[in-house]
Amino acid sequence: MLRPIIFAAGAQVFLAVHGVLNKDYKEWMISQSTALVQTVDEYAKVSCGRGIIWIPSYRTRKETLARERQKETGISEGLIGVWSCMESCHSFRAVFDRTAGYPQLRAETTRCKHLYFYYDHPLYGFMSVRLQTWFPFAIQIALNGREWLRRLLDKEGCSYLVHGNKFLAIDDYELAQRLLDCQLDTRWNEALGAFLPEVFPTMTATLGEGLNYYWTVWQSEWAVDFIFDSPDSVTPLMNDLLRHAFLTGNAERILRYLGAPVRSNGQPHPLTKPEVLSRVQTWHDGARIRHWVDNNSVKLYNEQNVVRVEMTMNRPDRFKVFRFKEKQQQEGTKQRLPLRKGIADLPLRAQVSADVNQRFMAQLATFTDTTPVAEVFADIGTHTHDGRKVRALDPTGKDQSLLQAIADPALGVSGITNKVLQSALAGTPWAKGKAGKALSARISRSLRLLRDHGIIRKMPNQRRYQLTNKGRQLTTLLNCLMAASTQQLLQMAS
């Protein structure tokens, strides 16, 4: 509740500085919005031969319209078109305050006209800008790193074969990787601010001199592409990965994937049908494996001859990184602090995303492990650690539920925590009827045991853990054993 109040107070100060009374706010906003739309309409007519195109429904996919218009007009560079539609937004309304005796601004969710600019930019390729035409005139810029790479390869004279935003073949892969790495060195304030004169031509007249946008990253995607010689080479690999994903999955996870209600203890909600149907299908877009938590996700999918691993981040604050505190200006020492949404943390965001992808790929790679089961189990027997005797793990007995809980691939995104394990293990036989602090204490002792065995490792300055290579090997083996029949095991042994 505090954030909207502060935001409204800031808007009120802005209007006061510009000599706009609260009672005149609506009239002022409409006049500014009208001037903006008229100016953009003229800009569109000059730049692409057609003014703003109205869309009756916000559900219409604007990118599809832009692609169709680009195909019809043959525009290969520059503005493709501008579309508008009514969509929800965060704005303000002047409401009479009896206590103050005059109107006060209140933050509210309403609907207003939004403008969508689509470009085939000379540097960034196919991209879009979304502008809210009501105060505070929010702007959203969507860039695609692969489109950007396409333009850079054109400039370098490097040939390639592309399908959508996927490269099916590139003549010089080392050059392509260097060009992608250079994107992280972009001066983002300058790059994003360069769009303002075109999409918000009345900005100075509306906001005045000296004001600018504070750019944040609403959503980011970081992908690793594996390019094979043909789609036929991908199919066997995806079949193995899909089988691996289903064997190491569980009913709770599949229910969550399908959007079905699940209780906190993992049991199906009474309002849903507790029947899980798993099916492996092939279609023109291939197949997909996906895990998500806290609005962050990691997935693997294939298309044509490309296999892509991709991490999507919506909540950067769920990760901690070494950085300077706010306003330190590179002075003092770095501390372990939450990752921020601001563009200053983009290099750190890229590193975190790359680490998540790496952990996900390491988990998937365990399906090629040929280590005998006896060797894996022998490595978790009774031993001494730091002068203390550590009991053996019982993977098919009393420790089975715990090991299966930490094996959830979604925890490779966010990390293993006591709180998450409480949700996963509450109400199970492993919990032995414990709840609250008693269950938390039992899980803490178990985490200590898993660390002593080298199954998990603690993340620096956090109460979060990640599976080690040994842990991935053990948990994958356990899930496969639990899913296999006696006949299957005998066939493999022979």
N, C-alpha and C positions, 0 to 999 in steps of 0.2 A: 504493500500500500504506500510505502514511503517514496518509491521511485516516481510514480506519476505526479505526486504532489510537488516534488522538487522540479520535475520537468515543467509543470504548469507555472511554477514560480519563475523559472527561467524565461518562459515565453512571455510572461507578464512584464518582466524587466525589459525584454527586447522591444515589446510594443511601446513601453514608456519612453525608451530611448529614441524611438522613431516617431514619437508624438501621436500615437494611435491610442485613443481611449478604449477601454474595454467594451463600452457600449457600441463603438464603431468597428469592433473587430470583424464581425461577419461581413460587413460592407467592404472593409479593406481587403479581406481575404478573397472575396469573390472578384473584386476588381483586379487584384494581382493575378489570380488564376486565369481570368479572361484574357488579360494581356499576354500571359505566358502561352496559352493555347493558340492565340492568333499569331503570335510571332513564330511559334514552331510550325504552324500550318504553312506559313509563307516560306519558311526554311525548307520544308519537305517538298513543296512544289518546285522550288528552284533546284534542289539537290537531286531529286529522283523522279520529277515529273508528275507527282501526285501528292495532294495534301493528306491530312490525317484521315485514316480509314477507321470508321466506327465499327465496333464489334458488339453485337447485342448481348452476348452471354460471356461472362468471365470464364466459363468452362472451355471455351474454344481455345485450342492450342495455337498460340501465336507463332511459335517457331515453324509450324507446318504452313501457315499462311505466308510467312516470310520466305520459306524455301520455294513455295509455289510461285510467288511473285518474282523471285530472283530467276527462276527458270523461264518464266514468261517474258520478262524484260531483258534478260541477258546481262544484267548488272554483275560485273565481275569484281568491282571494287567501289567502295564508298557506301553511302546510305541506300539501303534497299527499300525502306518504307517506314512509316510511323503509323501505329495502330493505337486506338484508345478504347477503353471500356470502364465500366463502373465496378470498383472492387473495394473491399473493406480496407480500412486504414486507421492509424492512430492520429488523431487531431485534437482540436480544442473547441470548446463552446463557452460563450459568455452567459453566465447564469446569475441572476440577481441574488445577492447575499444580504439577508435581512440584518445580520449582525453588523456587517461593514457599512451597509446603507448604499452600496453601489455594486454593479456587476463584477463578478470574479471569473477568471478563466478556469475551466475544469477540463482535465484530460478525459477523452472518451474515445470509444471505438465507433467509427461511423463508416460511411461509404462516400467515395468521391471518384472523380475521373483520374485514371492513370494513363500515361503515355508510354508506349513500348517502341523504342528505336531499335531497328535491326540493321546491322552493318556487315559488309564483307570488308573488314578493315585492312589497310595495306600492311599492317604489322601483326595484328592479332587474329586475322581471319574472321570467320563467321562468329558474331557476338551480338549481345543485346544490352540495352540500358532501359531500366524501368524508372519512371519519374512520377511521383505523387504530386498532383497539381494543387493540392491544398497544403496550407501551413502544417508542419514544418518542411514540406517539400523533400521528403525522403527519396533517396536515389539508390538504386540497386544495379550494379554492373556485373554481368556474367561473362567471364572469359574462360576459354577452353585451351588448356596447354597444348593439346595435339593440333588444334587449328593454328595456334601461334607457331608451332613447329613447322607446319605446312608452309607458311609464309616464309619462314627463315630458310627452309630448304630450297624454296623457289629462288630466293636471293642468292644462295650459294651455288645454284645450278645443279643440285643433287636430285636425281630422279627417284620416284617412289610410286607405289600403288596404294591408294587409300580407299577405304570403305567406311563412310560415316566419319567417326572420330578415331578410327583404328587404322594403323598402317599395316598393310598385308605384306609389304616388301619395301626395303630401302636400300639404295645402292651403297651408301656409306653409313653403317650403323654407329661407328665411333663418332663421326661428325654429328649425327643426330643426338647422341647422348650428351656431347659437349654443349650443343645448342640448348637442350633441355635444362642442363645444369646452370647455364647462364641466366635462365629466367628468374632464379632466386636472387640475382644481383640487381633486379629491377628497382628503380627509385619509384616506389609505388605512389607516393603523394603526387609526384609530377605526372606519372602515367595516368592515374585516375582523374586527377584534376584537369587534364587536357580535354576531357569530354564535356566539361561544364559549359564552356561557351556555346557549344552546339545544342546540347539537350536542355540547358537552362539559360537561354540567352538573356532573360530579364533578371538574372540573379543579382547583379549589382544594384539595379533599381529597386528590387524587392528587399534584399537583405542589407544593402549598404556596403560601404567599403570596409575592408579588413576582416570580414567574416568568411570562413571557409568550412568545408566539411571535415569531420573526423571520421576517417575510413576504418571500418571494421569488417571482418570476414564472417559473413552469415553462415556459409557452408563451404567446405573445401573437400576436394577429392584428390587423393594421391594414388596413382596406379603404377603397377609394374606389368609390362606386356612381354609375353613370351611368343615370339613369332616362329612358327613351324613352316616346313617346306610345303605342306598341303593339309587340308582339313582331315584327310584320312589318317594322318599322323596324330591328330589331336583326339580323335574318337576313342581309341583304346585307353589313353591317359585319363580322359574324363570319366570313362566307365569305372576305372579303378578308384578315382577320387570320389565319385558319387557313392560307390559301394562302401568306401572307407568312412565317408561322412554319415551314412545311415547306420553302419555298425557301431560307430562311436557316438551316436545320438541317443536320445531317449524320448519317451512319449511327451514329457513336459515340454521339451524344447520344440518338438514338432507342433504341438498345440499352440505354442507362442508364435511360431513362424506363421501359422495359419490365422492368427489374430483371435483365437478362441480364449475365453476367460479361464484363468488358472488361479487357484488359491495360492496363498503365500507359501504353503508347504509343498507346492508342485502338483497337488491333486486337481483333477478337473472340477470346474465350478458346476454346481447343480443345474445351472441354466444351459449348459452346453452338453452335447452328446459326447460322452467319454469314449468315443471310438476313433482310433487313429488309423488312417490308411496311408501307407507310403507307396509312392509310385515313381518309377524312373522312366522318363520319356525323353525322346529326342525330337527336336523341331528345328525350324530353320535358324533360330537364334541360338541353338545349343542348349546348355544346361547351366544351372547356377547353384552355388552353395553360399549361404549367407548367415552370419551371426551378428547380433547387435545387442548393445546394452547402453543405457544412459543416452539414448539418441545418437550414439556413435556406432558405426557398423564396419565390418570387413567382409568382403565377399570374393568369390572366385567364379568366373564364368567364361564361356568360350563363344567365339563367333568366327566363322570361316576358319582360317588357319591360326587364329590368335587366341591365346589363353591369358586372361587378365586377372590380376589380384589387385583389389582396390579398397582403400580405407576411406570412408566418408566421415568427416568430423563436423558435428553440430554443437557439441558441448566441449570446448577446449579446456574449461575449468576442471574437468574430471582428470586431467593429467597435470603433473607437477614437473617443472623444469628448472634448471639453474639459470637464473637471470638476476639483473639488478632490480632493486625496488623502484617504484614510481618516483620520478623526479630526481633520481640519483645521478643521471647523465653520465653513466659509465664510471662512476666513482664508488669507492668502497669495495666490498666483496659481494660476489654473487651468492644468492640464497635459493633454496628449493622452494619455489612459489608456483601457484597455479598458472597454467598457460592462459594468456589473454586473447581476446578477440581482435585486438588492434593489429594493424598491418606490421607494426614493429616486431611482432612475434612470428611473422610468417616463416623465417628460416627455422625457428624452433618447432613450429607446427609441422613443417616438412619432415624434420628429423623424427618427431614423435610418430607421425604417420608411417614413415618408412620402417620404424621399429615394429609397429603393429603388423605391417605386412610381412616383415621378416619372421615374426613369431608364428603368424598364421601359416606361412609357407613351411616353416619347420614342423608344425603340427601335421600338415598334410603329407609331408615327406616321410613320416613314420610308416606309411603303408609299404615302403620298400625295404624295411628293416628285416634282416635275415637272422638275427641273433636268436639262438634256441631259447625256449621258454625257461628251461632249467637254469641257464646262465643268468637270466634276468631276475628270477626268484632268488637265486643264491646270493645275489648282490644286495639283498635287503634283509639279510639275516641279522642276528644279534652281533653287536660289535661295540667297541669303545670309541667315544667321541669326546675330545677335550678332557680326558680323564674320567668321563662318566660312562656307565654302562647303558647302552641304548637297546631296548627290546626290538625284536624282529617285527617287521610288518606282516600282517595277515591279509593279503590282497583278496582272497576268496572267502574270508570269514569276517571278523569284527571290524576290519578296516576297509571293507569293500565299498560301503556307501560313501565314506569320506573320500576315497580315491576317485570314485566316479563323479563326485561333486566337483572336485578340483579340475576334472578333465573337461568340463564344459568349455568348448572353444570360445564362447562369448567372453570368458574371463581372460582370454588372451588380449582382448581389447582394453578392458578396464583394470585387470589385475584381480587377484584373489584377496578377499578381505574377510575378516571375522563376521561382519554384518551380512555379507552375501551368503556365506556358508550357513549362518543361522537360518536364513530364509530357505535354503536348499535342504537342510537337514532336520528342521523342526518337524516334529510329528512322526519321524522315521524311527525304526527300531534302534538305530545307531545313537539317537539322542537319549534313549533310556528314560523318556518322560521328562527330561530336563527342559527348561525354558528360561528366557531372560539371562540374568547374570550367571546362573549355573551352567547353562548351555554355552554361553560365551567363554567361560573358564575352561570347559571341556575342549572346545575348539582351539583355544589358545595353546593348551597342552599338546594337542594333536599337531598343530602347526609347528611347534617346537620339535616334535618327533620327526615330522616330514623334512624339516631343515637339517636335522642331524643325519638323516639318511641321504641328503642331497637330492631330494625329490623336488623341492621348491627353493627359491632364493628370495631374500628380502630386497625390495626396491629401496634405493638410497633415501634416507630421511622420510620414509613413508611407512604406514602400516599396511602395505600392500605387498603381495608376493606374485612371483611368476614361476611357471614350471621350468625346470632345467631340462636339458636333453635327456637325462636319465628319467626324469619325471614324465616326459612325453612318451618315452619308450614304454615305461611301466603302465601308465594309464591307458595307452592305446592297446597294448597287449591285453590288459584286463577286460576292456570293453569288447574286444574281438572274441575273447574266450567266452564271455558271458552270452554273446550273440550266436556262437557257433554250436552246432549239434555234435553229438558223439560221432556220427557218421562222417561229417565234414572233417573233424579232427583226425580221424583214422585215415581218411583219404590223403590228407596233407602229410601225415607222418610217414605214410608208405611211399 
